[in-house]
């Protein structure tokens, strides 16, 4: 396998807000082969067509024959459920795996009120269009976990890479968030996960990840003993002296104050308050212990014209079968517009 260090950005957007379901914000892509042929791109969206006033986002899809030109599909693939506290406001960041019986399982981050830890939940489908939420929670932690990326390591077995939010004294109820490191959990059946000890990748190690890691996609070696590759997205902290508005997903009073109903505008205001995000690469000999290797995707800053000028994060890879990979990622320009962009490995 290539080390996936060199990427060529492809012009334009693969998906951008174009309808009432996704006009306000699109993020967190996941690319898979469609059973009918071609590609299906799942992504998180929010817009004026949301299913209820306080909804903060849901999972949508688009299809393509060539992986570049996508047509959005009608309806919502997975929506928040107000009857389930752990996913009452938002679902995002899908990761999909094929099951031995011909179905697919989707892992996704689920969010309720900000005083409840985020969790990873799951749903199953026979056609990638109609999804049934599975009972229970696949993984959670005291500070919350999110942005799951599932790596299949055998029939039924695998490893889930995700971020884990850590808080200081007072926890979610009032403590300071100390970081968003990458952790992992192992499974033998795809349903029951055991958190593996330690950290896969610590955040807040330099200026590029001062505000935390938001996702980590791992590619195993082609042959035993070969290198493992992780692409991960990290946020640079605010410039000194800058104060950002509280992100509505972290605001316990968001529903009562109306900030949840205006989630897209409130979240974009926080995104654009001085933060920047990039996609970086790390390598490992065993999939557990990782060494950072630098930036692979970044924009040219708040004054730039690229669609990923300010933010590039939450990537998903697909093997093109010719020795190359295509990366889909969430991109935000200098005007606060989020799209799904892509790049090809060199």
Secondary structure, DSSP 8 states (H G I E B T S, - for coil): ------EEE-SS-SEE--STTTSSEEEEEEEEE-TTSSEEEEEEEE-TT-SSTT--BEEEEEEESSSSS-EE-SS-SB---TTSGGGSSEEEEEEEEE-TTS-EEEEEEEE-STTS--EEEEEEESSSSS-EE-SS-SEE-TT-EEEEEEEE-SSS-EEEEEEEEEE-TTGGGT--EEEEEEEEEEESSSS-EEE-SS-SB-S-SSGGGTT-EEEEEEE--SSTT--EEEEEEEEE---TT------GGG-TTHHHHTTTTTHHHHHHHHHTSS-EEEEEEEEESSSSSEEEEEEEE----TT--STTSSEEEEEEEEE-SSS-EEEEEEEE-TTS-EEEEEEEE-
